[in-house]
Amino acid sequence: MKYKEFVKWCNERACDGYWNIPTAHFCIVIMDMINTKPFWKREKEWQNVYKDIVIKSVIEPIEKKIAELVGDTNVKD
């Protein structure tokens, strides 16, 4: 996942209501920290520092929960 994909994912979750306030706050803080970097360094910062943590602790659990709610069987465990 690239940084722009993460931002898009966050925007989609903000619109569909599948996340809670602490998770939204966490994602906003991550985006704020990355956005303090010059635009040409943001992707590298995302890949090197935040990507693995955010995917494992935020994105995968929420995607799994969404899949359970909508009955999608194509999501990895």
Sequence and secondary structure as in RCSB ss.txt:
>XXXX:A:sequence
MKYKEFVKWCNERACDGYWNIPTAHFCIVIMDMINTKPFWKREKEWQNVYKDIVIKSVIEPIEKKIAELVGDTNV
KD
>XXXX:A:secstr
  HHHHHHHHHHHHHH  S HHHHHHHHHHHHHHHTS GGGHHHHIIIIIHHHHIIIIIHHHHHHHHHHHT   S
  
